[in-house]
Amino acid sequence: MILYETMALSRSGHHSMKNWIIRNLVGFQIEWKFKMINASGTGFFHLGEANHDIPLSFNLLNSHKNEIEVLFVNYEDTFYDYTLFNEDRKYRGPFSLEMRKEYDFNHKGRIIFLRDFYNNLTSRIKSNQREIFTKWDSGEPHLFKVDQVFIDRWKNQARACVENKVSYLKFEDWLFKPETREKFLFENFGVRDFYGIEGIQGSQSSFEKNDESYTERYKDVEIPEETKELIMQDSELRYLIESLGYDYKNL
């Protein structure tokens, strides 16, 4: 099987970006309803949140491994070097993956889907306020980290992008820069953008009014004072924000 490992932080827009890629690979989009999704009638599979409930991830992989031709394995809300395919969950290179032979995969790359720090943060805060996600095993609200944990994870993935340790696509470039997204698509998947991004479906929005203000979500949400303090004291965070072409904001 052909394997791509992808990484993103929750509420980053990565489901939309991936559905755009998938549409260009198989001709249609998928619905984000299950942990393991097959693009019906094809050998394409997507395993979501593979770092959450690891035994279930392996059960699903093992159940379908003889059917899989192309596999996206996504890791959500973790560090850039996480992998499911080493016992210690650390990625060191494609040929170091201990489970390579077991799943007979051709490792094609690791990709980060990144979003502007402030809009990613405030989308998580808004989702928590509305309690729009629940835990599958208890029905309790699933609340996203919006404190130092989130800051550290965003910095970790941003640093990997700045240091060119992974391929990456920024949500804002995907939205507004056709040449950038088309170059990304061809360099990573060898296909051209046949469909564009109109009508692309992501997961449920954090905001009740899902308008076009994707880059200004931070204006509609109050960031907790303790989180503001953490942001303002973090010089590396500012460096990474600016290095990626984003605007640093004085909150």
ChimeraX attribute file (.defattr): number of C-alpha atoms within 10 A of each C-alpha:
attribute: neighborCount
match mode: 1-to-1
recipient: residues
	/A:1	17
	/A:2	15
	/A:3	20
	/A:4	20
	/A:5	20
	/A:6	25
	/A:7	27
	/A:8	26
	/A:9	24
	/A:10	21
	/A:11	25
	/A:12	21
	/A:13	24
	/A:14	25
	/A:15	22
	/A:16	20
	/A:17	21
	/A:18	20
	/A:19	20
	/A:20	27
	/A:21	24
	/A:22	19
	/A:23	19
	/A:24	19
	/A:25	19
	/A:26	15
	/A:27	12
	/A:28	15
	/A:29	20
	/A:30	21
	/A:31	13
	/A:32	16
	/A:33	8
	/A:34	10
	/A:35	14
	/A:36	19
	/A:37	18
	/A:38	18
	/A:39	17
	/A:40	11
	/A:41	7
	/A:42	12
	/A:43	16
	/A:44	20
	/A:45	24
	/A:46	23
	/A:47	21
	/A:48	21
	/A:49	21
	/A:50	23
	/A:51	20
	/A:52	14
	/A:53	9
	/A:54	12
	/A:55	11
	/A:56	14
	/A:57	19
	/A:58	16
	/A:59	11
	/A:60	16
	/A:61	20
	/A:62	12
	/A:63	9
	/A:64	14
	/A:65	18
	/A:66	11
	/A:67	14
	/A:68	19
	/A:69	14
	/A:70	18
	/A:71	22
	/A:72	20
	/A:73	24
	/A:74	22
	/A:75	25
	/A:76	20
	/A:77	20
	/A:78	22
	/A:79	19
	/A:80	27
	/A:81	18
	/A:82	19
	/A:83	24
	/A:84	21
	/A:85	18
	/A:86	15
	/A:87	10
	/A:88	10
	/A:89	13
	/A:90	16
	/A:91	17
	/A:92	12
	/A:93	11
	/A:94	15
	/A:95	11
	/A:96	12
	/A:97	18
	/A:98	13
	/A:99	14
	/A:100	15
	/A:101	9
	/A:102	10
	/A:103	15
	/A:104	12
	/A:105	19
	/A:106	15
	/A:107	17
	/A:108	13
	/A:109	16
	/A:110	24
	/A:111	20
	/A:112	24
	/A:113	23
	/A:114	25
	/A:115	25
	/A:116	22
	/A:117	23
	/A:118	22
	/A:119	20
	/A:120	23
	/A:121	27
	/A:122	22
	/A:123	25
	/A:124	22
	/A:125	23
	/A:126	23
	/A:127	21
	/A:128	18
	/A:129	12
	/A:130	13
	/A:131	15
	/A:132	15
	/A:133	16
	/A:134	12
	/A:135	10
	/A:136	9
	/A:137	6
	/A:138	8
	/A:139	9
	/A:140	11
	/A:141	15
	/A:142	15
	/A:143	17
	/A:144	21
	/A:145	16
	/A:146	18
	/A:147	15
	/A:148	13
	/A:149	13
	/A:150	20
	/A:151	18
	/A:152	14
	/A:153	18
	/A:154	26
	/A:155	21
	/A:156	17
	/A:157	25
	/A:158	25
	/A:159	21
	/A:160	17
	/A:161	23
	/A:162	14
	/A:163	8
	/A:164	10
	/A:165	15
	/A:166	19
	/A:167	16
	/A:168	22
	/A:169	20
	/A:170	21
	/A:171	21
	/A:172	16
	/A:173	14
	/A:174	20
	/A:175	16
	/A:176	11
	/A:177	12
	/A:178	14
	/A:179	12
	/A:180	14
	/A:181	23
	/A:182	16
	/A:183	15
	/A:184	20
	/A:185	19
	/A:186	12
	/A:187	12
	/A:188	15
	/A:189	15
	/A:190	10
	/A:191	15
	/A:192	16
	/A:193	19
	/A:194	12
	/A:195	14
	/A:196	15
	/A:197	19
	/A:198	8
	/A:199	10
	/A:200	17
	/A:201	17
	/A:202	18
	/A:203	13
	/A:204	15
	/A:205	15
	/A:206	21
	/A:207	15
	/A:208	10
	/A:209	8
	/A:210	10
	/A:211	8
	/A:212	8
	/A:213	10
	/A:214	15
	/A:215	15
	/A:216	13
	/A:217	18
	/A:218	20
	/A:219	12
	/A:220	12
	/A:221	15
	/A:222	11
	/A:223	17
	/A:224	11
	/A:225	10
	/A:226	10
	/A:227	14
	/A:228	14
	/A:229	11
	/A:230	13
	/A:231	20
	/A:232	14
	/A:233	10
	/A:234	11
	/A:235	9
	/A:236	12
	/A:237	22
	/A:238	18
	/A:239	14
	/A:240	21
	/A:241	21
	/A:242	12
	/A:243	14
	/A:244	15
	/A:245	9
	/A:246	16
	/A:247	13
	/A:248	16
	/A:249	11
	/A:250	7
	/A:251	10
